[in-house]
Amino acid sequence: MHKIILAASFTIFLASCKDSPSMIDYSEISDPIKRVRAAYQVDRLLAANTIRLEEDLRENESNFEYSSDFQEMTSRRRHHIVDLKNGSASSESLREISRTYHHGRQIIKDGRSWTIIYPTSSYQERGEADVLSLYGPFARASGALLAVWLDKAADSARLEGKEMWFGEQHDKVTFDFPNSSPLTILVQENTGYISKLSRQVGDIRVSYTFNYHELQNGIPIAREHSGYVNSERRYFSFNRNIILDDADDNNAFELESGLYLEPERVDQSAMTAEAVTDTIFQVGQNRTYTSFIKTQSGLVAFGVGAGFADRLKAYRDASNDTSPLAYAIAPSLHRARIMGAGEAAATGATLLVTPDAEARIASALDEAAKIKSISAPVTIDTLTIYNLETSNAAENLVVYNSADRTLIQSSHYSIPFVEAPILNELNAEGLRQRISELGLTPTHIVDTESKRIESWDVFETVVDSFDFKKCYWERKICEGWG
């Protein structure tokens, strides 16, 4: 290992050349840290009031699946803005998941943090925060910000030899980064550009690649960037831009006027089992709930997320109901919705599932498990189970209980606030449309992510007020989106 020491004379040399990066012959700079420092013009980055990194992404989102045989890469746009001198950061995200748009931003300033949810014009106060909790992840995804941190960590950097990468010779350098295992980068010999970063996180190897560099106002930017966990690519980023001291970023670390503090959330931290109607108990915690419904045909459970056995026990303790569990309903094929299916099957209950989830669930269970897929409506006493296509998934099971005219569903409309609903945009509109087509007249709606029950009239009022925009508040990130 060799210690790499930055020479003060080189800083003077760089300052004299900072406005003319093309004048530097990077291949003549043998020290890779100095080569990186020159290529990325670290002095200019450190002197900037704001640095904005823009990118479009495609992400491999395992939680958002729309059929059993196709994994969709969801679309996202991100703008990261950082003020290195004052330790402030803003990270804004706009993405589409199955025609539903999610737009938010996180700010860290003066050691405090806020999260903005633009579709609801609300914000959350997050309290004390270290800027590196926000800045760190996207710093590792930017060659320019890696160059800044390499400069800070120069005294501890270690030169570990040479390595070929995509047919080009690179210097291999390892250095320390806060709140992270050490980072190892590959530095191009001819240009000083960073081609790859890797770090070990337990047994997992996390890697980032940086390709197709171009100069933007003298600062290199990798127009294509990908993130990997071991050998699996989790996302790729393109259309990347880096902008220094843009006037649009003058208020990057402030809350916009017109936002309101998010309403109080229902405390869902503890396991609860509560009767929400004469026949329905809502049981769960932390956005994973099961509706237990008493029928003459036996006990029916809607929702088989992880921890199902604990929720069944909590139900029995609260209700003193010892009747056998006859049916357990998995509303869709999403992994988060079926992780407790094995626990439900172990009780002897018949699992009611969507056809596109049947093979996935069956492959994880014992051959003796009873599984029935539902395409056409199925009636169990006062319950009717429907399979509906909505924007949430191609196949969803919902339950209509004619005894109390309650609709039980998953993830189309959540109710996590004490006095207000949450907007789920097209998911909620799609559900209402399907229910209207069926001629059903519910009075209340229940969700597998909330312990509250909501009036159907309130649900319809909120859906009617939806502003189906692809972007909100006319933020810069919205330009050209969709």
N, C-alpha and C positions, 0 to 999 in steps of 0.2 A: 504494500500500500504506500502511496505517496501523498504527502500533504501538498495541497495546492494553495499558494499564497498570491494574493492579488498585489501587484506592484502599484504604488501611488503614481509613478510616472505614467503608467498606462491610462489612469483616469484623466490625466492632462491630455494625453494623446487622443483619447476618445472624445473629450470635450471639444477639441479642435476639429474633429471630423463629424460631429453628431448631425450636422445639417447636410452632410454629403456622404451618406453611407456607401454609395457606389464607389467612392474613392478608396475604400478599405479593401485590401486583398486578404480575405479571411483565411485563406489557405496558408498564409505566412505566419499566422498566430498559432504557435504550437500549444500553448496552454488552453485547454478546452473551456475553462471558465472564462478566460479573457475573450475567447472566440465567441462564446455565447453572449457575453456582456456587450461586445461590439455589435454583433449581428442584431440583437434585440434593442439596442440603444437604451440600456437600463437607466442612464441618467435622465433621459427624456421621460421615461415611464415614472420614475420617482418624483420628477418635478411636476407631473401632470396633476391638475385638480381632480379630474375624473378620467377613468379608463372604462370604456364600454365594450364588452364582448357580445356580439350578436350571433345567433345560430339557429338553424332549423334542425330538428331531430326526427328520427324514426326509432321508436323504442319497442323492445320485446317485453310487453307487459303481460306477465303470466296471470295477473288478476282479472284481465279483461279479455274474455274469450267469447267468440260469437258463434262458433260451431265446433263440433267435435274433431274436425279434421283440418282446421285452418287456424294458425296463430297469427293474429293481426299485429302488424307493427303500427302502433299508435303514433299520431303526428303531434309534435310539440314545437313551439318556438320559445326561445329563452333569450332574455337580455340580462346580462350581469354587469353591474356598474360598481366600481370600487374607488374610494378615495384613500390612497395608501398613506398619505400624510396624516390624516385625522382618524384613520381606522374605522371608516364607514363603508357600508356595503348595501347594495340593493340587488335582489334576485327576483326577476319577474318571469312568469311562465304563462303561456297560453297554449292550451291543447284541446284536441278533439278526440272524444272517445264515443264511438258509435253515434255520431251526429249530435252529441252533447258537448258543449264548450265550457271549459274550466279556465278561469282567468284569475290569477292571484299574484301577489308580490310580498316578499319579506324584506324588511328593512332592519339594519343594525346601525345604531348611531349612539355615540357617547355611552357605550356599554349596555344599551337597552334595545329591545327588539319588538317589532310589531309585524303582524301578518294581515294583509288586506285581501278580502274576497270581493272582487269587483262586481260579479253578477248580482250580489245582494247589497252593494254599496256599504259594506261593513268592514270593520277591522277588529283584530284581537290584540290585546296587550300581552306580550309574552314575558315581560320582566327583564331581568338581567341576562346578558348574553355576551359571549366572547365572539368578536368579529370573525375569528378563524372558523367558528362553527358554520358560518355561511360562506366566508371567503375561501376557506381551505379546499372544499370539493371542487369548486370551479377554477381555483388557481391551479390545481393539478391537471385540469383539462385545457389549460391555455399555455402555449409555449412562452408567450411574453411574461405571464405572471410566474411561471416556473423560473424564467431567467431572473426575475427580481428576487425570488426566494433563494435561488442558487447563489446570487450575489451576497445576500444576507448570511448565508451559511457557508461561505467560501472557506473559512478557517477549518471547518470540520469535513469538508468535501474530500473524497478519496478517489483517486484515479485507479481504475481496476483493469486497465489494458485496452485492447482494441476488440472490436466485434463487427462482423459483416452483417448488414441488414439491407435486404432488397438490393443486393449487388453493390452496395456502397460501404466504404470503410468509415467506421465511427469510433469515437472515443467513448469508453464506458465510465461514467462518473456516478458515485453514490454520495448522497448528502442527507442531512437530517431535516425533517419537516415537522412542525408542531402537531400534536394530536394524531400522529400517523407513524407507522413503521417507516424506516428509511426509504427514500426514493432513489431508484436507479434510472438514469437517463442515458440515451445514446445520442451523441452529438456528432453531426456530420463534420467530417474533416475539412471539406471544401467551403462550407457556408457558415458553420456555427449554428445551424438550425437543429432543433430537437426533433428527432424522428420517433422516439418511443420512450415511454415511462413505464416502470413496473414496480410493484411493491408486494410484499408478502403480508397477508392478513390471516393469521392463524394457519390453517391448511389451504387457504385459498390464495391463488396468484391473481392479483388485479393488474391489468395492463391497459395502457392507452397508446394509440398510434396517431401520428400527425403526418398527414400527406398533402401533397400539392400545395406547397408554400408559395405565397406571393407577397410582394411588398405593398403595404397600404400606408401611404405617407411615411415611407421609410421603415415601418415596423413589419416584420414578417408575421404572417398569419397562415396557419394550416387550413386550407379551404375545406378539407375533409378530415374528420377526427372520429375515432371509434373507441368504445370502452368494452373491455372483455373481463369476464370472470372465468379463470382458467382458460379453456379454449372456446368458450361460448361468447359470441358477441351480443352484448345486451343493448347496445344502441349504436347508431352512427349519426354523426353531425356533419352538416354541410351548409353552404351559403354563409360561411363564417366571415365576420368583419370585426375589426378592432378600430375604435374611434377614440381619440384623445381630446379632452376639453371641448366637447360639443355643448353649445349653449342650451340644447334641450335637456341637458343633465344638471342644470343649475339647481333644481329642486329635487334631485334624485333621491335624497334621503329624508324627505318630508312626507307626512300624510297629506293627501289632497283635502281641501275644504269640501264639505258635502258628504264625507263619509261619517257613519255613525258607529258607535261602539256596539259590537255584537251583543244580542240579548243573552241573558243568563242561560247557560246550558243545564239540562237536567243532569243531576248527579247519577251517573251510571257506573260508578266505580265498584260498587258492591253488588253481589248477587241478590236479586229481588225476585219475588214471586207474588204477583198481584192479580186479583180478579179485575178484568177490564170490562166484562159483561157478565151476565148470569151464567154463561156457558164457557167463557174463554178466560184462561189464565195466561198472562204474559210473563215469561220467566227468562232471566239472563243478566248479562252485564257487559260493559265495554263494547257496545255495538254488535253483540251477538245474542240474539233472542230466539226463543221458541214459543209459539202459541200452542197451548195445550187445550183441546176442545173436547168437552164431554158430549158423547152421542150415545144413542141406544145400541149402536153397533160396537161400542168400545171407545177407548181413549184414542184420539187422533192428535198427532204432533205436526205442526207446520214449521219447518226450519231445522236442519240437521248440521249446523255449523259445529266447529270444534268445541269440545266440552259438553256434548249432548247429555252424557250420563249424569254430570253434575246438575244440569238444569232439570232433568227428570226427577232426581232426588229432591231438589229444592221444591219442585211442584208438589211432590207427594207429601213432603213435610208440611207445606203450607196449607194444602187442601184436604189432607187425610184421605185422599182418593187412592185406593189400592187396586183399582180395576186394571186389567192388563192393557198394555199399549197395543192397539190393533194395527194402526197404520202410522207411518212416519213419512212426511212429504219433503222431498228435496226440490226446491223451487226451480233450479236451473243447473246447468253443468259447471258453473264457475267453481273452481277448487275451494274457494272460501265457503261455499254453500254446502259442500258435501263432506267436509272433513270429519264430521261426527256420524257419518252414515253407518260405519261399522259398529259404533256403540248402540245405535238405534236397532240395527239388525240383531245384535246380541240379545235383545230382550224378546226376540221372537216375532217382532212386528214385521209387517209387510212394508217394504219400501216402495213408495210411489214416486216415480221419477219421469223426467222427460225422455223421449226416445234417444235424443242425441247424448244423454248422460248415462244411458243404461250400460253400455260397454265399459265405460270408465269406472263406474261404481262397481260393477260385477267383478272386474279384474282385481279389485282391491279387497274383496270380501270372500268369505268361505263359500264353498259351493252350495252349502245348505241354506244360505241366505235367501229370503223370499223377496223377489224384486218384480215389480210390475210397471211397465211404461204406460204413460197416458197420452193419447193423442186426442180422442174425442172426450166430451164431458163424462165424468163419472160421479155418481151420486152415492153418498154414504149418509143415511138418515137425513138430517137437515142440511148437510153440506153438499155442495156441488163443486167439483174440481175441474177447472178449465185450463187448457194449454193455449196460451196466447202468444202471438208474435208481437213484440214491441221493439222500440229502439234500444232497450236494455239488453236483449238477447233474442235470438231467433225463436227460442222456445222458453216459455215461462209458465210455471204452474201457479195459479192463484186459487183461493178458496172463497166461495160465497156462502155464508151461513144464513139461511133464510129465517132461522129462529130469531135472530136479532139484527138481520140485514147488515152484517159486518163483512167487509172485504179484507182478506188477509193476503198480503203480498210481500215481495222482497225487492228492496232497492229502487223502487220507482218513485217513492216519496217518503222521506225520512222526517221524523219529528223529534229532533234532539234538544229543542229549546223549551224553556218553561212556558213562554207565552207566545211563541211564534214558530211557524214551520220553516223548513229549509227548501230552497228552490232546486228541483232536480230537472228543470227544463223539459226537454223532449221526452224523457223517461216518463214523467208524470202526464204529459199531454197524450202520449201514446197509450198509456194505461186507461185514461179516461175515455179515449176514443173506442178502445176495444170493449170496455164495459158498457158504453152507450149502445154499441152495435148488438150486444147480447141482450139488451133490454132490461138489464139489472138496475135496481134502485137502492143501492146501499145507503145507509145512514152514517156509517163510520168506516175508517180505514186503519189497518194495523200493519206494522212493518217489522221485519226481522232485525232491524238495526236500532230500534227505539222501543222504550218501554211505555211511551205515551200512546194513547189512542186519539185519533183526530176525527172531527166531524167531517162528513163528506161535503157538506155545504162549504166549510172553510177550505177544504181541498180544492173544490171547483173554483172558488173565488180566487185563490192563489194562482191556479193554472190560468185562469182568464187574464190575470195581471202579468203573466210572463211576457217579457220582451225578448223574443227569440233572435238575439243578436249573435253574430260570430265573434264579436269583440265588444268590450265595454269601455266607457269613459274616453274613447278616442285617444288612447295611449299610442305612443310611437310604435310599440310592438304590434299594433293592429294593422299597420300599413301593409297592404298587399296580402293580408291573411285570407286564406280560403279562396 
